[in-house]
Amino acid sequence: MVDVKHSKMQAEVVWTRCLGFIKENVSEKNYETWFTAIKPMELNDSKLLIQVPSMFFYEYIEEHYIDLIKKAMELIIGKNAVLNYLIEVENSSKENNKIKLPNISVNTKNPAVNVTSNTHHSKSINPFVIPGIKKIQIDSHLNPNYSFDNFAEGECNRLARNAAYAIAERLGQTAFNPLFTYGGVGLGKTHLAQAIGIEVKKRYPDKIVLYVQADRFISQYTEAVRENRQNDFVHFYQVVDVLIIDDIQFLSGKEKTQETFFHIFNHLHQLQKQLVITSDRAPVDLPDMMERLISRFKWGLQADITPPDYETRKKILQKKIEIEGIAIPDEVVSYIAQSITTSVRELEGALISIMAQSSINKKEITVELAKQIVDKFARNINREITIDMIQKIVCEYFNLKPEELKAKTRRREIVQPRQIIMYFAKKYTKSSLQAIGAMCGGKDHSTVLHACRNVEDLKQTDKRFRIY
């Protein structure tokens, strides 16, 4: 009968000696990444069982380090040494979450290895970086204009902005991992996500930061699969210190890509690497997304970014004017901020058009010029209905002030307009239930759903209500 405790102690002693040899033959970074996570489990005769965190982890070890491990084990155990793997797998239950695989020849792709077999491993080339490249040389794909200094903070983005700065300031020391920011098009999600990367590079120059759009991630993965280079693809992302994925909603319905991203996410999170994710909607509203991915998106902080209010829109314009170094009268700034309320992108687009017309036609920037450009600009864009717009129209109809809707009262003259706003916001905007509730007095998503059902019922049963 095998003494389990003694077998584990022997395994620890043998593996520690193997690691001493391995450490002398790999870089410190690679040693920390690929060997410190391995746990020796048992040693029976010359058969060593080790535990690795994932199938991807095993595949990379087999592809890149099996010859080195073979030499180490032959040196410590002898020529008849055998290596077996115990691979952790994702499981909804706490029990039975490991798979033990049989002893197979090393020249196969099965997850157990007999190190006595002769094998030849082809040197695969990572398609994303030059072999042996220094990590500071990896292109982070960050736009230098998307810094915290150029980001206008307001009530609409304060939580997201403060969390983002805390992450960059105290990398690896916050609970905001992942940081999941979401909101409509053109509200500054990409700017804020990249600002984290820029600030991290400034404070921690040796860290690997990578910004990638989700559709680019998908095309990279598809190409890697076509050329049988999935391991290189996964390894590239697993060595990143700060991974920024923009527009994660594009992964919806892409099962294989989601599965791969799931393993990359787990690996980075386990090593306390930072993940920053943006989306056009909250995790719970993402269609055709794996439940276990959605669950992980909720591990850190979910921060909604809503359309900017008037004061924030002015701040955004003033930041842009400061960057461009052009003097523009305050009344012109006010007019633009009042006229364009849909998104930051449209706001900046209108300002750039005004500056361009002024420069080309040698015209002074005035309110009159701004009116000409803004009116023409507004007609040429597909204006998106926002909660702000709905709130303004409903308040005007019921002769209410927006702040009255946020009051904690059950008065019918306040409750009913507030429910109508929630109903139209859910029907005509892309905003999440949480965002709608936040704009209507800090209500939760269940209150929004109740309001929508109530309005729908009144439409069917109350003739006077239908004419609103």
Residue pairs with C-beta under 8 A, 6 or more apart in sequence:
2 42
2 44
4 42
7 42
7 43
7 44
8 40
8 41
8 42
8 43
10 42
10 43
11 40
11 41
11 42
11 43
11 48
11 49
11 50
12 40
14 40
14 43
14 48
14 76
14 77
15 38
15 40
15 48
15 50
16 40
17 76
18 69
18 72
18 73
18 75
18 76
19 35
19 72
21 71
21 72
21 75
21 76
22 31
22 35
22 65
22 68
22 69
22 72
23 31
23 35
25 68
26 34
26 35
26 65
26 68
29 135
29 239
33 238
33 239
33 271
34 57
34 60
34 61
34 64
34 65
37 52
37 53
37 57
37 270
38 50
38 51
38 52
38 61
39 50
39 51
40 48
40 49
40 50
40 51
41 49
41 50
41 51
41 86
42 48
42 49
43 49
46 77
46 78
46 80
46 81
46 82
47 82
47 83
47 84
47 103
48 73
48 77
48 81
48 82
48 83
48 84
49 84
49 85
49 86
49 100
50 83
50 84
50 85
50 86
51 85
51 86
51 87
51 88
51 98
52 58
52 61
52 85
52 86
52 87
52 88
53 88
53 266
53 267
53 270
54 87
54 88
54 89
54 263
54 266
54 267
55 87
55 89
55 111
55 263
56 231
56 234
56 238
56 263
56 267
57 87
57 267
58 85
58 87
58 111
59 109
59 231
60 231
60 234
60 235
60 238
61 69
62 106
62 109
62 111
62 113
63 121
63 124
63 231
64 121
66 106
66 113
66 115
66 119
66 121
67 119
67 121
69 83
69 115
70 81
70 106
70 115
73 81
73 83
73 115
74 81
74 115
79 116
80 116
81 115
81 116
82 103
82 113
82 114
82 115
82 116
83 112
83 113
83 114
83 115
84 100
84 101
84 102
84 103
84 112
84 113
85 100
85 101
85 111
85 112
85 113
86 98
86 99
86 100
86 101
87 98
87 99
87 101
87 111
88 97
88 98
89 97
89 98
89 99
90 97
90 262
90 266
90 292
91 97
101 110
101 111
101 112
102 110
102 112
103 112
103 113
103 114
104 110
104 111
104 112
104 113
104 114
105 113
105 114
105 117
106 113
106 114
106 115
106 117
106 119
107 117
107 118
107 119
107 120
124 229
124 231
124 232
125 131
125 232
126 232
126 235
126 236
127 223
127 224
127 227
127 229
127 232
127 233
128 220
128 232
128 233
128 236
129 138
129 236
135 206
135 207
135 208
135 239
136 205
136 206
138 208
138 210
140 197
140 201
140 208
140 209
140 210
140 211
141 210
141 211
141 212
142 194
142 197
142 198
142 201
142 209
142 211
143 194
144 198
145 323
146 190
146 191
146 192
146 194
146 195
146 198
147 195
147 198
147 199
148 161
148 164
148 165
148 168
148 195
148 198
148 199
150 191
150 319
150 323
151 161
151 188
151 191
151 192
151 195
151 319
152 308
152 312
152 315
152 316
152 318
152 319
153 161
153 312
153 315
154 308
154 309
154 311
154 312
154 315
155 309
155 312
156 187
156 305
156 306
156 307
156 308
156 309
156 312
157 187
157 188
157 192
157 305
157 306
157 308
157 312
159 303
159 304
160 179
160 181
160 192
160 303
160 304
160 305
161 192
163 174
163 176
163 179
163 301
163 303
164 179
164 181
164 192
164 193
164 195
164 196
164 276
165 199
166 174
166 176
167 174
167 176
167 177
167 179
167 196
167 200
167 274
167 276
168 195
168 196
168 199
168 200
168 203
169 199
169 203
171 200
171 203
171 204
171 207
171 241
171 242
171 274
172 272
172 273
172 274
175 300
175 301
176 300
176 301
177 269
177 272
177 274
177 275
177 299
177 300
178 265
178 269
178 274
178 275
178 276
178 277
178 296
178 297
178 299
178 300
178 301
179 196
179 274
179 275
179 276
179 277
179 300
179 301
179 303
180 277
180 278
180 279
180 283
180 297
180 298
180 300
180 301
180 302
180 303
181 189
181 192
181 193
181 276
181 277
181 278
181 279
181 302
181 303
181 304
181 305
182 189
182 278
182 279
182 280
182 281
182 282
182 283
182 302
182 303
182 304
182 305
182 432
183 189
183 280
183 304
183 305
183 306
183 431
183 435
184 280
184 306
184 307
184 343
184 384
184 386
184 429
184 430
184 431
185 280
185 343
185 345
185 384
186 342
186 343
186 344
186 345
186 346
187 305
187 306
187 307
187 308
187 343
187 344
188 305
188 344
189 246
189 278
189 279
189 305
190 246
190 278
191 344
192 305
193 211
193 244
193 246
193 276
193 278
194 211
194 244
196 242
196 244
196 274
196 276
197 209
197 210
197 211
197 242
197 244
197 276
200 207
200 209
200 241
200 242
200 274
201 207
201 209
204 241
207 241
207 242
208 239
208 240
208 241
208 242
209 240
209 241
209 242
209 244
210 237
210 240
210 242
210 243
210 244
211 244
211 246
212 220
212 243
212 244
212 245
212 246
213 245
213 246
213 247
213 250
214 245
214 246
214 247
214 248
214 249
214 250
214 251
215 247
215 250
217 245
217 251
217 257
217 261
218 250
218 251
218 254
218 257
220 233
221 230
221 233
221 256
221 257
221 260
222 257
223 229
224 230
224 232
224 233
225 256
230 260
233 260
234 260
234 263
234 264
237 243
237 264
237 268
238 264
238 267
238 268
240 268
240 273
241 273
241 274
242 273
242 274
242 275
242 276
243 264
243 268
243 273
243 274
243 275
243 276
244 276
244 277
244 278
245 261
245 275
245 276
245 277
245 278
246 278
247 278
247 279
247 280
248 277
248 278
248 279
248 286
248 297
249 279
249 280
249 281
249 286
251 257
251 258
251 261
251 289
252 286
252 287
252 288
252 289
253 287
253 288
255 290
258 289
258 290
258 293
259 290
261 293
262 290
262 292
262 293
262 296
265 275
265 293
265 296
266 296
268 274
268 275
269 275
269 296
269 299
275 300
277 297
279 286
280 430
281 430
281 432
282 302
282 304
282 432
282 433
282 434
282 435
283 289
283 294
283 297
283 298
283 302
284 294
284 432
285 432
285 433
286 294
304 432
304 434
304 435
304 438
306 387
306 431
306 435
306 438
306 439
307 341
307 342
307 343
307 386
307 387
307 388
308 316
308 344
308 347
309 388
310 337
310 338
313 336
313 337
313 340
313 341
313 347
314 333
314 334
314 337
316 344
316 347
316 348
317 333
317 336
317 337
317 347
317 348
317 351
318 333
320 348
320 351
321 327
321 328
321 333
321 351
324 355
326 355
326 365
328 354
328 355
328 365
329 365
329 366
329 367
331 367
332 354
332 365
332 366
332 367
332 369
332 370
335 367
335 370
335 371
335 374
336 347
336 350
336 351
336 354
336 370
336 374
337 347
339 350
339 374
339 378
340 346
340 347
340 350
340 374
340 377
340 378
341 386
341 388
341 389
342 381
342 383
342 384
342 386
343 384
346 377
346 381
349 377
349 381
350 373
350 374
350 377
350 378
353 373
353 377
354 365
354 369
354 370
354 373
354 374
355 365
357 363
357 369
357 373
358 364
358 365
358 369
363 369
384 429
384 430
385 428
385 429
386 429
386 431
387 421
387 425
387 429
387 431
387 435
387 436
387 439
388 439
390 421
390 424
390 425
390 428
390 429
391 402
391 405
391 421
391 439
391 440
392 402
394 400
394 417
394 420
394 421
394 424
395 401
395 402
395 405
395 417
397 417
397 468
398 413
398 417
400 413
400 414
400 417
404 414
405 414
405 417
405 418
405 421
405 440
405 441
406 440
406 441
406 442
407 414
407 441
408 441
409 415
418 440
418 441
418 451
419 451
419 452
419 454
419 455
420 455
420 468
421 439
421 440
422 436
422 437
422 440
422 443
422 447
422 448
422 451
422 452
422 455
423 451
423 452
423 455
423 456
425 431
425 436
425 439
425 440
426 433
426 436
426 448
426 452
429 436
431 439
432 445
433 445
433 448
433 449
434 444
434 445
436 448
437 443
437 444
437 445
437 447
437 448
440 448
443 451
458 465
459 465
459 466
